[in-house]
Amino acid sequence: MSTQQTTPRDDTLWRRVVRELADDLAVDAHARDRAGKAPFDEVERLREAGLPAFLTAADPAPGGAGPGADLRTACSAVRELSAADGSVGEILAHHYALSWTSRFLTGPDGRAAESFPRLDARTAAEGWLLAGAAEPAPPDAGPDGEPGAGPGLTLTRTGRGGWLLDGRRAFDSAVAVADRLVVAARPAGTGDPLVVLVDPAHPGVFAEAAADRVGQRLTGAGTVAFDHVPVPRARVLGTLPADEHSVAPFTALAPLVLRLLLVHVALGIAEGALAEARDVNRAVVPESGAAARETGSAAVPPDRGDDPYLLLSYGELATAAHTAAAVAERATDALSRGLRAGWALGAEDRADLAVLVAAAETVTGRAAVRLTTRILELVEGAPAAAPGAGGGPGLDRFWRDARALTARTRPAHRLRDIGDHYLNGTHARLARSA
């Protein structure tokens, strides 16, 4: 059952709330990663902090303002939490993106499809945590893109004007702990895909957690099966035109929002890994006293903090992290402006935003993998890196999380699309999520 929390409204207070939650998550992140349980405890911590209800989107209309924070605030919170626990950051990233779904599916007159209340406002009022995917899976493709895995999710009309939802689909977060699922499904026969809201407590909904994940083990990823689940007209959030050329530029921002939030998850993982590795190397204590007598050496070994090669390595990694952060910040600023433009956004503007998000994905993804790999070498042999030493146990979780998160994107495809846009002005593919 969902619970409502009092949420902070000023910047100083929410930053303190996020920082305190991140510190709390960091304490037992390694133990929770090893346990690999469904994220009930993690979601409860988010609820207690009031974050799911707080960071709702600002009104996309020019000059408008919603009940919560904007995209920049959401990205900042996701990034800081991901530095402590990438799984929790990803859960929140998907929740935020999904909570804005109905805003992108309303028309220029501001009315929601089927008169459904705006989803982010309803989510905040009910205290829901959302999971799912607001874009349909490719036809005859499985959760990892393999062909021939099935038709995905389908909707069949009922005699009362509603629908029945059937099929199976894998989702990246919170399948067993979400209060509501937002899913895109194709109507049987003809018609554009619809985005619908589903209560996972319905007996026709079956969630199966993903097992033996390499990283991001606590996101609650898994597969959900739907067996004749009723979807009343009032739970249809809107329509996604099958022809991408018919999609309004503002509607095409929806997948970009999720992709950018996941960029900040990757950036947070990289920054968290670098900070923990630094703490491990700082904690090296020179041998002296009784320890020196026991080893038969009167000399004190040099402090690793004076090792020029160690300093060079940290300089390179810190620079890579700063570079990725700068690219991500530029994309965040631009997409925030695009959201404020609302339905006045043009196709060329949307294409430019997609290029910036794709560049942020590529730069941040590569930096996160390289950085989390390199720190394992930098802390090798450091006493504080030993399990139980209190300085840096489980640093491999950052590498595993970075690999699991970035494996879902295709850097070569992103770079090709960026190059095509730069050279030829082409932008039809740039808003796609995969």
TORKOL-4160 file (C-alpha; in steps of 0.2 Angstrom, whole numbers, padded with zeros to 4 digits, m for minus):
434
<pt num="1" X="0000" Y="0000" Z="0000"/>
<pt num="2" X="0007" Y="0017" Z="m0005"/>
<pt num="3" X="0010" Y="0030" Z="0008"/>
<pt num="4" X="0011" Y="0049" Z="0007"/>
<pt num="5" X="0025" Y="0059" Z="0014"/>
<pt num="6" X="0027" Y="0077" Z="0018"/>
<pt num="7" X="0039" Y="0083" Z="0005"/>
<pt num="8" X="0052" Y="0097" Z="0005"/>
<pt num="9" X="0049" Y="0112" Z="m0006"/>
<pt num="10" X="0064" Y="0123" Z="m0005"/>
<pt num="11" X="0081" Y="0119" Z="m0013"/>
<pt num="12" X="0091" Y="0119" Z="0003"/>
<pt num="13" X="0080" Y="0107" Z="0011"/>
<pt num="14" X="0078" Y="0095" Z="m0003"/>
<pt num="15" X="0097" Y="0094" Z="m0006"/>
<pt num="16" X="0099" Y="0090" Z="0012"/>
<pt num="17" X="0086" Y="0076" Z="0011"/>
<pt num="18" X="0094" Y="0069" Z="m0004"/>
<pt num="19" X="0111" Y="0070" Z="0004"/>
<pt num="20" X="0106" Y="0061" Z="0020"/>
<pt num="21" X="0097" Y="0047" Z="0010"/>
<pt num="22" X="0113" Y="0045" Z="m0001"/>
<pt num="23" X="0123" Y="0044" Z="0015"/>
<pt num="24" X="0111" Y="0031" Z="0023"/>
<pt num="25" X="0111" Y="0020" Z="0007"/>
<pt num="26" X="0130" Y="0021" Z="0006"/>
<pt num="27" X="0132" Y="0013" Z="0023"/>
<pt num="28" X="0125" Y="m0004" Z="0018"/>
<pt num="29" X="0126" Y="m0003" Z="m0001"/>
<pt num="30" X="0139" Y="m0018" Z="m0002"/>
<pt num="31" X="0129" Y="m0029" Z="0009"/>
<pt num="32" X="0113" Y="m0026" Z="0000"/>
<pt num="33" X="0121" Y="m0029" Z="m0017"/>
<pt num="34" X="0127" Y="m0046" Z="m0011"/>
<pt num="35" X="0110" Y="m0050" Z="m0004"/>
<pt num="36" X="0102" Y="m0046" Z="m0021"/>
<pt num="37" X="0084" Y="m0045" Z="m0013"/>
<pt num="38" X="0069" Y="m0037" Z="m0021"/>
<pt num="39" X="0071" Y="m0018" Z="m0017"/>
<pt num="40" X="0056" Y="m0016" Z="m0004"/>
<pt num="41" X="0068" Y="m0009" Z="0009"/>
<pt num="42" X="0076" Y="0003" Z="m0004"/>
<pt num="43" X="0059" Y="0009" Z="m0010"/>
<pt num="44" X="0053" Y="0012" Z="0008"/>
<pt num="45" X="0068" Y="0023" Z="0011"/>
<pt num="46" X="0063" Y="0033" Z="m0004"/>
<pt num="47" X="0046" Y="0035" Z="0002"/>
<pt num="48" X="0052" Y="0040" Z="0019"/>
<pt num="49" X="0062" Y="0054" Z="0011"/>
<pt num="50" X="0047" Y="0060" Z="0001"/>
<pt num="51" X="0056" Y="0059" Z="m0016"/>
<pt num="52" X="0044" Y="0050" Z="m0027"/>
<pt num="53" X="0031" Y="0063" Z="m0023"/>
<pt num="54" X="0042" Y="0078" Z="m0023"/>
<pt num="55" X="0051" Y="0078" Z="m0039"/>
<pt num="56" X="0037" Y="0080" Z="m0051"/>
<pt num="57" X="0038" Y="0089" Z="m0068"/>
<pt num="58" X="0036" Y="0108" Z="m0069"/>
<pt num="59" X="0022" Y="0112" Z="m0081"/>
<pt num="60" X="0028" Y="0111" Z="m0099"/>
<pt num="61" X="0018" Y="0127" Z="m0104"/>
<pt num="62" X="0029" Y="0142" Z="m0106"/>
<pt num="63" X="0029" Y="0151" Z="m0089"/>
<pt num="64" X="0020" Y="0137" Z="m0080"/>
<pt num="65" X="0025" Y="0128" Z="m0064"/>
<pt num="66" X="0020" Y="0112" Z="m0057"/>
<pt num="67" X="0019" Y="0106" Z="m0039"/>
<pt num="68" X="0036" Y="0099" Z="m0038"/>
<pt num="69" X="0054" Y="0101" Z="m0046"/>
<pt num="70" X="0060" Y="0102" Z="m0063"/>
<pt num="71" X="0071" Y="0090" Z="m0074"/>
<pt num="72" X="0087" Y="0098" Z="m0068"/>
<pt num="73" X="0082" Y="0094" Z="m0050"/>
<pt num="74" X="0077" Y="0076" Z="m0054"/>
<pt num="75" X="0093" Y="0073" Z="m0063"/>
<pt num="76" X="0103" Y="0080" Z="m0048"/>
<pt num="77" X="0094" Y="0069" Z="m0036"/>
<pt num="78" X="0096" Y="0054" Z="m0046"/>
<pt num="79" X="0115" Y="0057" Z="m0049"/>
<pt num="80" X="0118" Y="0059" Z="m0030"/>
<pt num="81" X="0109" Y="0044" Z="m0025"/>
<pt num="82" X="0117" Y="0034" Z="m0039"/>
<pt num="83" X="0134" Y="0038" Z="m0032"/>
<pt num="84" X="0129" Y="0029" Z="m0016"/>
<pt num="85" X="0118" Y="0015" Z="m0025"/>
<pt num="86" X="0116" Y="0014" Z="m0043"/>
<pt num="87" X="0101" Y="0003" Z="m0042"/>
<pt num="88" X="0091" Y="0015" Z="m0031"/>
<pt num="89" X="0096" Y="0029" Z="m0043"/>
<pt num="90" X="0089" Y="0019" Z="m0058"/>
<pt num="91" X="0073" Y="0015" Z="m0049"/>
<pt num="92" X="0070" Y="0034" Z="m0046"/>
<pt num="93" X="0075" Y="0038" Z="m0064"/>
<pt num="94" X="0062" Y="0027" Z="m0072"/>
<pt num="95" X="0049" Y="0033" Z="m0059"/>
<pt num="96" X="0052" Y="0051" Z="m0064"/>
<pt num="97" X="0051" Y="0048" Z="m0082"/>
<pt num="98" X="0035" Y="0037" Z="m0081"/>
<pt num="99" X="0027" Y="0050" Z="m0070"/>
<pt num="100" X="0028" Y="0063" Z="m0084"/>
<pt num="101" X="0021" Y="0051" Z="m0097"/>
<pt num="102" X="0003" Y="0059" Z="m0098"/>
<pt num="103" X="0011" Y="0077" Z="m0101"/>
<pt num="104" X="0019" Y="0071" Z="m0117"/>
<pt num="105" X="0003" Y="0063" Z="m0123"/>
<pt num="106" X="m0009" Y="0077" Z="m0120"/>
<pt num="107" X="m0013" Y="0088" Z="m0135"/>
<pt num="108" X="m0009" Y="0107" Z="m0137"/>
<pt num="109" X="m0025" Y="0111" Z="m0128"/>
<pt num="110" X="m0018" Y="0103" Z="m0112"/>
<pt num="111" X="m0032" Y="0090" Z="m0110"/>
<pt num="112" X="m0026" Y="0073" Z="m0105"/>
<pt num="113" X="m0032" Y="0058" Z="m0116"/>
<pt num="114" X="m0048" Y="0051" Z="m0110"/>
<pt num="115" X="m0050" Y="0064" Z="m0097"/>
<pt num="116" X="m0037" Y="0055" Z="m0086"/>
<pt num="117" X="m0029" Y="0067" Z="m0073"/>
<pt num="118" X="m0011" Y="0071" Z="m0077"/>
<pt num="119" X="m0001" Y="0056" Z="m0071"/>
<pt num="120" X="0012" Y="0065" Z="m0061"/>
<pt num="121" X="0000" Y="0075" Z="m0051"/>
<pt num="122" X="m0010" Y="0059" Z="m0048"/>
<pt num="123" X="0006" Y="0049" Z="m0044"/>
<pt num="124" X="0011" Y="0063" Z="m0031"/>
<pt num="125" X="m0006" Y="0063" Z="m0023"/>
<pt num="126" X="m0007" Y="0044" Z="m0021"/>
<pt num="127" X="0011" Y="0041" Z="m0016"/>
<pt num="128" X="0013" Y="0029" Z="m0031"/>
<pt num="129" X="0030" Y="0022" Z="m0036"/>
<pt num="130" X="0029" Y="0018" Z="m0055"/>
<pt num="131" X="0038" Y="0005" Z="m0066"/>
<pt num="132" X="0036" Y="m0001" Z="m0084"/>
<pt num="133" X="0040" Y="0007" Z="m0101"/>
<pt num="134" X="0030" Y="0020" Z="m0110"/>
<pt num="135" X="0036" Y="0014" Z="m0127"/>
<pt num="136" X="0031" Y="m0002" Z="m0136"/>
<pt num="137" X="0044" Y="m0016" Z="m0138"/>
<pt num="138" X="0049" Y="m0019" Z="m0156"/>
<pt num="139" X="0038" Y="m0032" Z="m0165"/>
<pt num="140" X="0043" Y="m0050" Z="m0162"/>
<pt num="141" X="0058" Y="m0044" Z="m0151"/>
<pt num="142" X="0062" Y="m0050" Z="m0133"/>
<pt num="143" X="0068" Y="m0039" Z="m0119"/>
<pt num="144" X="0086" Y="m0039" Z="m0125"/>
<pt num="145" X="0081" Y="m0036" Z="m0143"/>
<pt num="146" X="0082" Y="m0054" Z="m0149"/>
<pt num="147" X="0071" Y="m0059" Z="m0164"/>
<pt num="148" X="0057" Y="m0071" Z="m0163"/>
<pt num="149" X="0053" Y="m0069" Z="m0144"/>
<pt num="150" X="0035" Y="m0065" Z="m0146"/>
<pt num="151" X="0023" Y="m0051" Z="m0150"/>
<pt num="152" X="0025" Y="m0041" Z="m0134"/>
<pt num="153" X="0010" Y="m0033" Z="m0126"/>
<pt num="154" X="m0007" Y="m0032" Z="m0135"/>
<pt num="155" X="m0024" Y="m0024" Z="m0132"/>
<pt num="156" X="m0041" Y="m0032" Z="m0137"/>
<pt num="157" X="m0057" Y="m0021" Z="m0137"/>
<pt num="158" X="m0071" Y="m0026" Z="m0125"/>
<pt num="159" X="m0089" Y="m0022" Z="m0127"/>
<pt num="160" X="m0089" Y="m0009" Z="m0114"/>
<pt num="161" X="m0077" Y="0003" Z="m0123"/>
<pt num="162" X="m0062" Y="m0003" Z="m0113"/>
<pt num="163" X="m0048" Y="m0016" Z="m0117"/>
<pt num="164" X="m0040" Y="m0032" Z="m0111"/>
<pt num="165" X="m0021" Y="m0032" Z="m0110"/>
<pt num="166" X="m0011" Y="m0048" Z="m0114"/>
<pt num="167" X="0007" Y="m0053" Z="m0116"/>
<pt num="168" X="0024" Y="m0053" Z="m0108"/>
<pt num="169" X="0037" Y="m0040" Z="m0107"/>
<pt num="170" X="0054" Y="m0037" Z="m0097"/>
<pt num="171" X="0056" Y="m0020" Z="m0088"/>
<pt num="172" X="0071" Y="m0013" Z="m0080"/>
<pt num="173" X="0065" Y="m0008" Z="m0063"/>
<pt num="174" X="0053" Y="m0011" Z="m0048"/>
<pt num="175" X="0042" Y="m0025" Z="m0056"/>
<pt num="176" X="0038" Y="m0033" Z="m0039"/>
<pt num="177" X="0037" Y="m0017" Z="m0029"/>
<pt num="178" X="0028" Y="m0004" Z="m0040"/>
<pt num="179" X="0011" Y="0003" Z="m0036"/>
<pt num="180" X="0007" Y="0005" Z="m0054"/>
<pt num="181" X="0013" Y="0000" Z="m0071"/>
<pt num="182" X="0014" Y="0011" Z="m0086"/>
<pt num="183" X="0015" Y="0001" Z="m0102"/>
<pt num="184" X="0013" Y="0003" Z="m0120"/>
<pt num="185" X="0004" Y="m0010" Z="m0130"/>
<pt num="186" X="m0002" Y="m0012" Z="m0148"/>
<pt num="187" X="m0021" Y="m0014" Z="m0151"/>
<pt num="188" X="m0025" Y="m0031" Z="m0160"/>
<pt num="189" X="m0028" Y="m0028" Z="m0178"/>
<pt num="190" X="m0024" Y="m0010" Z="m0182"/>
<pt num="191" X="m0021" Y="0006" Z="m0173"/>
<pt num="192" X="m0008" Y="0016" Z="m0165"/>
<pt num="193" X="0000" Y="0009" Z="m0149"/>
<pt num="194" X="m0008" Y="0015" Z="m0133"/>
<pt num="195" X="0000" Y="0019" Z="m0116"/>
<pt num="196" X="m0010" Y="0012" Z="m0102"/>
<pt num="197" X="m0010" Y="0012" Z="m0083"/>
<pt num="198" X="m0011" Y="m0005" Z="m0074"/>
<pt num="199" X="m0013" Y="m0010" Z="m0056"/>
<pt num="200" X="0000" Y="m0024" Z="m0053"/>
<pt num="201" X="m0011" Y="m0031" Z="m0039"/>
<pt num="202" X="m0024" Y="m0037" Z="m0052"/>
<pt num="203" X="m0024" Y="m0056" Z="m0051"/>
<pt num="204" X="m0020" Y="m0057" Z="m0070"/>
<pt num="205" X="m0003" Y="m0048" Z="m0068"/>
<pt num="206" X="0012" Y="m0060" Z="m0064"/>
<pt num="207" X="0029" Y="m0052" Z="m0060"/>
<pt num="208" X="0045" Y="m0063" Z="m0061"/>
<pt num="209" X="0061" Y="m0055" Z="m0055"/>
<pt num="210" X="0077" Y="m0056" Z="m0065"/>
<pt num="211" X="0089" Y="m0068" Z="m0058"/>
<pt num="212" X="0108" Y="m0068" Z="m0057"/>
<pt num="213" X="0111" Y="m0050" Z="m0064"/>
<pt num="214" X="0129" Y="m0045" Z="m0067"/>
<pt num="215" X="0125" Y="m0028" Z="m0060"/>
<pt num="216" X="0111" Y="m0016" Z="m0055"/>
<pt num="217" X="0105" Y="m0031" Z="m0044"/>
<pt num="218" X="0093" Y="m0021" Z="m0033"/>
<pt num="219" X="0083" Y="m0012" Z="m0047"/>
<pt num="220" X="0069" Y="m0025" Z="m0046"/>
<pt num="221" X="0071" Y="m0029" Z="m0065"/>
<pt num="222" X="0061" Y="m0043" Z="m0071"/>
<pt num="223" X="0047" Y="m0049" Z="m0083"/>
<pt num="224" X="0029" Y="m0046" Z="m0081"/>
<pt num="225" X="0015" Y="m0056" Z="m0089"/>
<pt num="226" X="m0003" Y="m0049" Z="m0092"/>
<pt num="227" X="m0017" Y="m0062" Z="m0094"/>
<pt num="228" X="m0033" Y="m0053" Z="m0099"/>
<pt num="229" X="m0031" Y="m0038" Z="m0088"/>
<pt num="230" X="m0045" Y="m0026" Z="m0089"/>
<pt num="231" X="m0040" Y="m0008" Z="m0094"/>
<pt num="232" X="m0055" Y="0004" Z="m0093"/>
<pt num="233" X="m0055" Y="0019" Z="m0105"/>
<pt num="234" X="m0051" Y="0030" Z="m0090"/>
<pt num="235" X="m0034" Y="0021" Z="m0088"/>
<pt num="236" X="m0028" Y="0025" Z="m0106"/>
<pt num="237" X="m0015" Y="0039" Z="m0105"/>
<pt num="238" X="m0014" Y="0042" Z="m0123"/>
<pt num="239" X="m0009" Y="0037" Z="m0140"/>
<pt num="240" X="0009" Y="0035" Z="m0148"/>
<pt num="241" X="0008" Y="0037" Z="m0167"/>
<pt num="242" X="0016" Y="0022" Z="m0176"/>
<pt num="243" X="0023" Y="0033" Z="m0189"/>
<pt num="244" X="0037" Y="0042" Z="m0181"/>
<pt num="245" X="0035" Y="0057" Z="m0193"/>
<pt num="246" X="0018" Y="0060" Z="m0186"/>
<pt num="247" X="0025" Y="0062" Z="m0168"/>
<pt num="248" X="0024" Y="0079" Z="m0161"/>
<pt num="249" X="0042" Y="0086" Z="m0157"/>
<pt num="250" X="0036" Y="0088" Z="m0139"/>
<pt num="251" X="0030" Y="0070" Z="m0138"/>
<pt num="252" X="0046" Y="0064" Z="m0145"/>
<pt num="253" X="0055" Y="0071" Z="m0129"/>
<pt num="254" X="0048" Y="0058" Z="m0118"/>
<pt num="255" X="0061" Y="0044" Z="m0122"/>
<pt num="256" X="0075" Y="0058" Z="m0121"/>
<pt num="257" X="0070" Y="0062" Z="m0103"/>
<pt num="258" X="0072" Y="0044" Z="m0098"/>
<pt num="259" X="0089" Y="0042" Z="m0107"/>
<pt num="260" X="0095" Y="0058" Z="m0099"/>
<pt num="261" X="0090" Y="0052" Z="m0082"/>
<pt num="262" X="0100" Y="0036" Z="m0085"/>
<pt num="263" X="0115" Y="0046" Z="m0091"/>
<pt num="264" X="0115" Y="0054" Z="m0073"/>
<pt num="265" X="0113" Y="0037" Z="m0066"/>
<pt num="266" X="0129" Y="0032" Z="m0075"/>
<pt num="267" X="0138" Y="0048" Z="m0070"/>
<pt num="268" X="0133" Y="0045" Z="m0052"/>
<pt num="269" X="0140" Y="0028" Z="m0052"/>
<pt num="270" X="0157" Y="0034" Z="m0060"/>
<pt num="271" X="0158" Y="0048" Z="m0047"/>
<pt num="272" X="0154" Y="0037" Z="m0032"/>
<pt num="273" X="0167" Y="0024" Z="m0038"/>
<pt num="274" X="0180" Y="0037" Z="m0039"/>
<pt num="275" X="0176" Y="0045" Z="m0022"/>
<pt num="276" X="0177" Y="0028" Z="m0014"/>
<pt num="277" X="0193" Y="0023" Z="m0022"/>
<pt num="278" X="0201" Y="0039" Z="m0017"/>
<pt num="279" X="0196" Y="0036" Z="0001"/>
<pt num="280" X="0204" Y="0019" Z="0000"/>
<pt num="281" X="0220" Y="0026" Z="m0006"/>
<pt num="282" X="0220" Y="0040" Z="0007"/>
<pt num="283" X="0217" Y="0027" Z="0021"/>
<pt num="284" X="0234" Y="0019" Z="0018"/>
<pt num="285" X="0244" Y="0020" Z="0034"/>
<pt num="286" X="0263" Y="0019" Z="0033"/>
<pt num="287" X="0271" Y="0005" Z="0043"/>
<pt num="288" X="0279" Y="0010" Z="0059"/>
<pt num="289" X="0282" Y="0004" Z="0077"/>
<pt num="290" X="0278" Y="m0013" Z="0082"/>
<pt num="291" X="0273" Y="m0018" Z="0064"/>
<pt num="292" X="0290" Y="m0012" Z="0057"/>
<pt num="293" X="0298" Y="m0023" Z="0071"/>
<pt num="294" X="0288" Y="m0038" Z="0067"/>
<pt num="295" X="0293" Y="m0037" Z="0048"/>
<pt num="296" X="0311" Y="m0034" Z="0053"/>
<pt num="297" X="0311" Y="m0018" Z="0043"/>
<pt num="298" X="0316" Y="m0001" Z="0051"/>
<pt num="299" X="0311" Y="0009" Z="0036"/>
<pt num="300" X="0294" Y="0016" Z="0034"/>
<pt num="301" X="0286" Y="0012" Z="0017"/>
<pt num="302" X="0282" Y="0027" Z="0006"/>
<pt num="303" X="0264" Y="0034" Z="0007"/>
<pt num="304" X="0255" Y="0029" Z="m0009"/>
<pt num="305" X="0248" Y="0047" Z="m0010"/>
<pt num="306" X="0265" Y="0052" Z="m0016"/>
<pt num="307" X="0266" Y="0040" Z="m0030"/>
<pt num="308" X="0267" Y="0050" Z="m0046"/>
<pt num="309" X="0259" Y="0036" Z="m0056"/>
<pt num="310" X="0245" Y="0035" Z="m0044"/>
<pt num="311" X="0243" Y="0054" Z="m0045"/>
<pt num="312" X="0243" Y="0054" Z="m0064"/>
<pt num="313" X="0230" Y="0040" Z="m0064"/>
<pt num="314" X="0218" Y="0050" Z="m0053"/>
<pt num="315" X="0221" Y="0066" Z="m0063"/>
<pt num="316" X="0216" Y="0057" Z="m0079"/>
<pt num="317" X="0201" Y="0049" Z="m0071"/>
<pt num="318" X="0195" Y="0065" Z="m0062"/>
<pt num="319" X="0197" Y="0074" Z="m0079"/>
<pt num="320" X="0186" Y="0060" Z="m0087"/>
<pt num="321" X="0173" Y="0062" Z="m0074"/>
<pt num="322" X="0173" Y="0081" Z="m0076"/>
<pt num="323" X="0171" Y="0080" Z="m0095"/>
<pt num="324" X="0157" Y="0068" Z="m0094"/>
<pt num="325" X="0148" Y="0079" Z="m0081"/>
<pt num="326" X="0150" Y="0094" Z="m0092"/>
<pt num="327" X="0143" Y="0085" Z="m0107"/>
<pt num="328" X="0128" Y="0079" Z="m0096"/>
<pt num="329" X="0125" Y="0096" Z="m0089"/>
<pt num="330" X="0124" Y="0104" Z="m0106"/>
<pt num="331" X="0111" Y="0091" Z="m0112"/>
<pt num="332" X="0102" Y="0093" Z="m0096"/>
<pt num="333" X="0101" Y="0112" Z="m0098"/>
<pt num="334" X="0095" Y="0110" Z="m0116"/>
<pt num="335" X="0082" Y="0097" Z="m0113"/>
<pt num="336" X="0075" Y="0108" Z="m0098"/>
<pt num="337" X="0073" Y="0122" Z="m0110"/>
<pt num="338" X="0064" Y="0110" Z="m0122"/>
<pt num="339" X="0052" Y="0105" Z="m0109"/>
<pt num="340" X="0048" Y="0123" Z="m0105"/>
<pt num="341" X="0045" Y="0126" Z="m0123"/>
<pt num="342" X="0031" Y="0113" Z="m0123"/>
<pt num="343" X="0020" Y="0111" Z="m0138"/>
<pt num="344" X="0029" Y="0126" Z="m0147"/>
<pt num="345" X="0045" Y="0115" Z="m0149"/>
<pt num="346" X="0050" Y="0113" Z="m0167"/>
<pt num="347" X="0056" Y="0097" Z="m0175"/>
<pt num="348" X="0074" Y="0104" Z="m0178"/>
<pt num="349" X="0075" Y="0109" Z="m0160"/>
<pt num="350" X="0070" Y="0092" Z="m0155"/>
<pt num="351" X="0083" Y="0084" Z="m0166"/>
<pt num="352" X="0096" Y="0096" Z="m0158"/>
<pt num="353" X="0091" Y="0090" Z="m0141"/>
<pt num="354" X="0092" Y="0072" Z="m0146"/>
<pt num="355" X="0110" Y="0075" Z="m0152"/>
<pt num="356" X="0115" Y="0082" Z="m0135"/>
<pt num="357" X="0107" Y="0068" Z="m0126"/>
<pt num="358" X="0115" Y="0055" Z="m0137"/>
<pt num="359" X="0132" Y="0063" Z="m0135"/>
<pt num="360" X="0130" Y="0063" Z="m0116"/>
<pt num="361" X="0125" Y="0044" Z="m0117"/>
<pt num="362" X="0141" Y="0040" Z="m0127"/>
<pt num="363" X="0153" Y="0051" Z="m0117"/>
<pt num="364" X="0146" Y="0046" Z="m0100"/>
<pt num="365" X="0144" Y="0028" Z="m0103"/>
<pt num="366" X="0162" Y="0026" Z="m0109"/>
<pt num="367" X="0169" Y="0036" Z="m0094"/>
<pt num="368" X="0159" Y="0026" Z="m0082"/>
<pt num="369" X="0165" Y="0009" Z="m0088"/>
<pt num="370" X="0183" Y="0015" Z="m0090"/>
<pt num="371" X="0183" Y="0023" Z="m0073"/>
<pt num="372" X="0175" Y="0009" Z="m0063"/>
<pt num="373" X="0188" Y="m0003" Z="m0072"/>
<pt num="374" X="0203" Y="0007" Z="m0068"/>
<pt num="375" X="0199" Y="0010" Z="m0049"/>
<pt num="376" X="0200" Y="m0009" Z="m0046"/>
<pt num="377" X="0218" Y="m0008" Z="m0051"/>
<pt num="378" X="0222" Y="0008" Z="m0041"/>
<pt num="379" X="0216" Y="0000" Z="m0025"/>
<pt num="380" X="0224" Y="m0016" Z="m0028"/>
<pt num="381" X="0235" Y="m0020" Z="m0013"/>
<pt num="382" X="0229" Y="m0006" Z="m0003"/>
<pt num="383" X="0226" Y="m0012" Z="0015"/>
<pt num="384" X="0209" Y="m0002" Z="0016"/>
<pt num="385" X="0203" Y="m0012" Z="0001"/>
<pt num="386" X="0202" Y="m0028" Z="0010"/>
<pt num="387" X="0185" Y="m0034" Z="0015"/>
<pt num="388" X="0180" Y="m0028" Z="0032"/>
<pt num="389" X="0194" Y="m0014" Z="0033"/>
<pt num="390" X="0180" Y="m0001" Z="0032"/>
<pt num="391" X="0188" Y="0009" Z="0018"/>
<pt num="392" X="0182" Y="0001" Z="0001"/>
<pt num="393" X="0175" Y="m0016" Z="0001"/>
<pt num="394" X="0165" Y="m0021" Z="m0014"/>
<pt num="395" X="0172" Y="m0008" Z="m0026"/>
<pt num="396" X="0168" Y="m0021" Z="m0040"/>
<pt num="397" X="0150" Y="m0017" Z="m0038"/>
<pt num="398" X="0153" Y="0000" Z="m0047"/>
<pt num="399" X="0160" Y="m0009" Z="m0062"/>
<pt num="400" X="0146" Y="m0022" Z="m0062"/>
<pt num="401" X="0133" Y="m0008" Z="m0061"/>
<pt num="402" X="0141" Y="0002" Z="m0075"/>
<pt num="403" X="0143" Y="m0013" Z="m0086"/>
<pt num="404" X="0125" Y="m0018" Z="m0083"/>
<pt num="405" X="0118" Y="0000" Z="m0086"/>
<pt num="406" X="0128" Y="0004" Z="m0102"/>
<pt num="407" X="0126" Y="m0013" Z="m0110"/>
<pt num="408" X="0108" Y="m0008" Z="m0114"/>
<pt num="409" X="0114" Y="0006" Z="m0126"/>
<pt num="410" X="0123" Y="0005" Z="m0142"/>
<pt num="411" X="0136" Y="0018" Z="m0143"/>
<pt num="412" X="0140" Y="0014" Z="m0162"/>
<pt num="413" X="0122" Y="0018" Z="m0166"/>
<pt num="414" X="0122" Y="0034" Z="m0156"/>
<pt num="415" X="0138" Y="0040" Z="m0165"/>
<pt num="416" X="0131" Y="0035" Z="m0182"/>
<pt num="417" X="0115" Y="0045" Z="m0179"/>
<pt num="418" X="0125" Y="0060" Z="m0172"/>
<pt num="419" X="0137" Y="0060" Z="m0187"/>
<pt num="420" X="0122" Y="0058" Z="m0199"/>
<pt num="421" X="0114" Y="0073" Z="m0191"/>
<pt num="422" X="0130" Y="0083" Z="m0191"/>
<pt num="423" X="0134" Y="0079" Z="m0209"/>
<pt num="424" X="0117" Y="0077" Z="m0218"/>
<pt num="425" X="0105" Y="0085" Z="m0206"/>
<pt num="426" X="0096" Y="0069" Z="m0204"/>
<pt num="427" X="0087" Y="0067" Z="m0187"/>
<pt num="428" X="0073" Y="0054" Z="m0189"/>
<pt num="429" X="0081" Y="0041" Z="m0179"/>
<pt num="430" X="0088" Y="0052" Z="m0165"/>
<pt num="431" X="0073" Y="0051" Z="m0153"/>
<pt num="432" X="0072" Y="0033" Z="m0152"/>
<pt num="433" X="0076" Y="0025" Z="m0135"/>
<pt num="434" X="0086" Y="0010" Z="m0141"/>
